[in-house]
């Protein structure tokens, strides 16, 4: 089989939508975060927990995340590749508000170990407020809350997309970007096309959790392969109904169709798009994958197929 390789690029609007989140820190060291956003298997629970842990300097084991309930602070629908950009940014703001209250409470401690430090003068590490200039000065959160006679600190915050800023800076590219490299083998007699390798390099701002982010791109690439080679619906125009509405007749990629997929992240936080520095991620794995495969088939066969899926009859015809 001749082997062919090709490349294409992808771009996805870095969407964000207004979202609200709450954070409640208790004197026992536990943090409870809440948002109505859902986790459909993309790792929202993990992402929200990691955002809170990073913001307040707490171990994830001390954080409880509540999601997916309409009684919780309002969030956009699950979709559009904007979960982390929207609800993650709101979670960061809510935890930052808790941090400001902790700093204020620390001012009640006898001797005022943090002096007149402002929020930008301190770090949140290992459950302590730490002076940036004098790291040896550390005030545990529990000490600050006891000094202020607080049983809990609860804050809620809303993050809104910066669409106004986005349109003002038209010279700046704020989308999520990707570069997809595809390798295919084409059977010269049968026209069968195995996709033997895909390399997808993605620039989606700050990557909160590389493991779940990689899984999303892997899934998107497989969907792009399905778009390129397998998936096609047939309609009966007389009856107005789909004719292949089951997995016996509607073809999708299976394990035997999937070979080597490599995902590379360009970690470049972009605070101009969202306060958290993240961009939309979920769907960029699909964008451009089918085009890269189509280009590779063209390089192998000289045949430019312009309708998807690229089936055997189109290659041999």
C-alpha positions in Angstrom: 0.0 0.0 0.0 1.3 3.5 -0.8 1.8 5.7 2.3 0.8 9.3 2.2 1.0 12.1 4.7 -0.6 15.5 4.7 -1.3 18.5 7.0 -4.0 21.0 7.6 -4.9 23.5 10.3 -8.0 24.1 12.4 -9.5 27.1 14.2 -12.4 27.3 16.6 -14.0 30.4 18.2 -12.8 30.7 21.8 -16.3 30.9 23.2 -17.3 31.9 26.7 -20.7 32.5 28.3 -21.7 34.2 31.5 -21.5 31.8 34.4 -21.7 31.9 38.2 -20.0 29.8 40.9 -19.8 29.8 44.7 -17.1 28.8 47.1 -17.5 28.1 50.8 -14.5 27.6 53.0 -15.0 26.2 56.5 -12.8 26.6 59.6 -12.1 22.9 59.5 -10.1 23.4 56.3 -12.7 22.0 53.9 -13.7 23.9 50.7 -17.0 23.4 49.0 -17.4 24.7 45.5 -20.7 24.7 43.5 -21.9 25.5 40.0 -24.8 24.3 37.9 -22.5 23.3 35.0 -22.7 19.6 34.1 -20.0 16.9 33.7 -20.9 14.7 30.8 -17.7 12.8 31.0 -15.4 15.6 29.9 -13.8 16.1 33.4 -15.7 19.1 34.7 -15.5 17.9 38.3 -11.8 17.5 38.1 -11.2 20.8 36.3 -13.3 22.8 38.8 -11.6 21.2 41.7 -8.1 21.9 40.2 -9.0 25.5 39.6 -10.1 26.0 43.2 -7.1 24.1 44.5 -4.7 26.2 42.5 -6.4 29.5 43.4 -6.5 28.9 47.2 -3.5 26.7 47.6 -5.4 23.7 48.9 -4.9 20.0 48.2 -7.7 18.6 46.0 -8.6 16.1 48.8 -9.9 19.0 50.9 -12.3 20.2 48.2 -15.8 19.0 47.4 -17.4 19.9 44.1 -21.1 20.1 43.5 -22.2 20.4 39.9 -25.2 19.6 37.7 -28.1 20.9 39.8 -30.3 23.8 38.7 -30.5 25.0 42.3 -26.8 25.8 42.2 -25.3 29.0 40.8 -26.3 29.6 37.1 -24.2 28.2 34.4 -24.5 27.8 30.6 -25.6 24.6 28.9 -23.0 21.8 28.6 -21.7 22.2 25.1 -20.0 24.7 22.8 -16.5 24.0 24.1 -17.0 26.7 26.8 -17.3 24.8 30.1 -13.9 25.5 31.5 -13.7 29.0 29.9 -17.0 30.0 31.4 -17.6 28.1 34.7 -13.9 27.7 35.4 -13.4 31.4 35.3 -16.4 32.0 37.6 -14.9 29.4 40.0 -11.6 31.2 40.0 -13.2 34.5 40.8 -15.3 33.0 43.7 -12.2 31.5 45.2 -10.3 34.7 44.8 -13.1 36.5 46.7 -12.7 33.9 49.5 -9.0 34.6 49.5 -9.6 38.3 50.0 -11.8 37.6 53.0 -9.1 35.3 54.5 -6.6 38.1 54.2 -8.9 40.5 55.9 -9.5 37.9 58.7 -5.7 37.5 59.1 -5.6 41.2 60.0 -7.3 40.3 63.3 -4.4 38.1 64.5 -2.5 39.6 67.4 0.7 41.3 66.2 -0.6 41.4 62.6 2.1 39.1 61.1 1.1 40.1 57.6 1.2 43.8 58.4 -0.7 45.9 55.9 -0.2 43.4 53.0 -2.6 43.7 50.1 -4.0 40.8 48.1 -1.2 41.1 45.5 1.4 40.9 48.3 0.5 37.3 49.4 0.4 33.8 48.0 -1.9 31.0 48.9 0.1 27.9 49.6 -0.6 24.7 51.6 -3.6 26.2 53.4 -1.6 29.3 54.4 -1.3 33.0 53.5 2.3 33.6 52.6 4.1 36.9 52.2 5.7 37.0 48.7 8.6 39.1 49.9 9.1 37.1 53.1 8.0 33.5 52.5 8.9 32.5 56.0 5.9 34.5 57.2 3.0 32.1 56.9 -0.5 32.4 58.4 -2.7 29.2 58.4 -6.2 29.8 57.2 -7.6 28.3 60.4 -5.6 30.8 62.5 -7.1 33.7 60.5 -10.6 32.5 60.8 -10.3 31.9 64.5 -9.0 35.4 65.0 -12.0 36.8 63.2 -14.4 34.4 64.9 -15.5 33.0 61.5 -17.0 29.5 61.1 -17.1 29.8 57.3 -16.5 32.2 54.4 -18.8 31.9 51.5 -18.6 33.9 48.3 -20.3 33.9 44.8 -18.9 35.4 41.6 -19.9 35.7 38.0 -17.6 35.7 35.0 -18.7 37.3 31.8 -17.1 36.9 28.4 -15.0 39.7 27.1 -16.6 40.0 23.7 -16.2 43.8 23.7 -12.5 43.6 24.1 -12.4 40.8 21.5 -13.9 42.9 18.8 -11.8 45.9 19.7 -8.6 44.0 19.1 -9.2 42.5 15.7 -5.5 42.3 15.0 -5.3 39.7 17.7 -6.1 36.1 17.2 -8.1 34.7 20.1 -9.4 31.5 18.7 -8.3 28.0 19.6 -5.9 26.7 17.0 -4.7 23.3 15.8 -2.3 21.7 13.3 -3.3 18.2 12.2 -0.9 15.8 10.4 -2.5 12.6 8.9 -0.9 9.5 7.5 -2.9 7.0 5.4 -2.3 3.8 3.5 -4.4 3.3 0.4 -4.9 -0.2 -1.0 -4.5 0.2 -4.8 -6.8 -2.7 -5.7 -9.5 -2.4 -3.0 -9.5 1.3 -2.3 -9.5 0.7 1.4 -8.0 3.5 3.4 -6.5 2.8 6.9 -5.6 6.0 8.8 -2.3 4.8 10.4 -1.3 7.9 12.3 -2.7 11.3 13.4 -0.7 14.0 15.2 -2.8 16.9 16.5 -1.0 19.9 18.0 -3.5 22.2 19.8 -3.2 25.7 21.2 -6.1 26.2 23.6 -4.8 28.6 26.1 -4.1 27.3 29.6 -4.5 23.5 29.9 -6.0 22.9 33.4 -5.8 19.1 33.3 -3.7 17.6 30.5 -5.1 14.1 31.0 -8.7 14.9 30.5 -7.8 17.5 27.8 -6.0 14.8 25.9 -8.9 12.5 26.1 -11.2 15.2 24.6 -8.8 15.7 21.7 -8.5 11.9 21.1 -12.3 11.7 21.0 -12.6 14.6 18.6 -10.0 13.1 16.3 -11.9 9.8 16.2 -15.1 11.8 15.3 -13.1 13.5 12.6 -12.1 10.2 11.2 -15.7 9.1 11.2 -16.6 12.3 9.3 -13.9 11.6 6.7 -14.4 7.9 6.0 -17.5 6.4 7.6 -20.5 8.5 8.7 -23.3 9.2 6.2 -27.1 9.4 6.6 -29.5 8.5 3.9 -33.0 10.0 3.8 -36.2 8.9 2.0 -37.4 12.1 0.4 -40.9 10.6 -0.2 -41.5 9.7 3.4 -39.3 12.3 5.0 -37.5 9.9 7.3 -33.9 8.6 7.9 -33.3 5.2 6.5 -30.1 4.2 8.4 -30.9 5.2 11.9 -29.1 2.4 13.7 -25.5 1.3 14.3 -26.0 -1.7 12.0 -26.3 0.7 9.0 -24.8 4.0 10.2 -21.1 3.4 10.2 -18.8 4.9 12.9 -15.1 4.2 13.6 -14.4 1.2 15.8 -11.3 0.0 17.6 -9.9 -1.7 14.5 -10.0 1.6 12.6 -8.0 3.5 15.1 -4.2 3.4 15.1 -1.7 5.9 16.4 -3.0 9.2 17.7 -0.6 11.7 19.3 -1.8 14.9 21.0 0.5 17.9 21.6 -0.5 20.9 23.6 0.9 24.4 23.2 0.3 25.7 26.7 -0.1 29.4 26.3 -2.6 31.0 28.9 -4.5 33.8 27.3 -6.1 36.1 30.0 -7.5 38.4 27.3 -10.0 35.7 26.3 -11.0 34.6 29.8 -9.8 35.5 33.3 -8.6 31.9 33.7 -6.6 32.0 30.5 -8.4 29.0 28.9 -10.0 28.7 25.6 -12.6 26.3 24.1 -11.1 22.8 23.8 -13.6 20.0 23.2 -14.4 20.4 19.5 -11.1 21.5 18.1 -10.1 17.9 17.9 -12.7 17.4 15.1 -11.9 20.6 13.2 -9.5 19.9 10.4 -9.1 16.2 10.9 -11.3 15.2 7.9 -9.5 17.7 5.7 -6.1 16.3 6.7 -7.2 12.8 5.8 -8.7 13.9 2.5 -5.5 15.7 1.6 -3.4 12.6 2.4 -5.7 10.5 0.2 -5.3 13.0 -2.6 -1.5 12.9 -2.3 -1.6 9.1 -2.5 -4.1 8.7 -5.3 -4.2 12.0 -7.2 -8.0 12.0 -6.7 -9.5 15.0 -5.0 -12.7 13.8 -3.3 -14.9 16.8 -2.3 -17.8 15.0 -0.7 -17.7 13.2 2.6 -17.5 10.4 3.6 -14.6 9.3 1.3 -15.8 5.8 0.5 -14.3 3.1 -1.7 -16.5 3.8 -4.7 -15.4 7.5 -4.8 -11.7 6.4 -4.7 -12.1 3.7 -7.4 -14.6 5.6 -9.6 
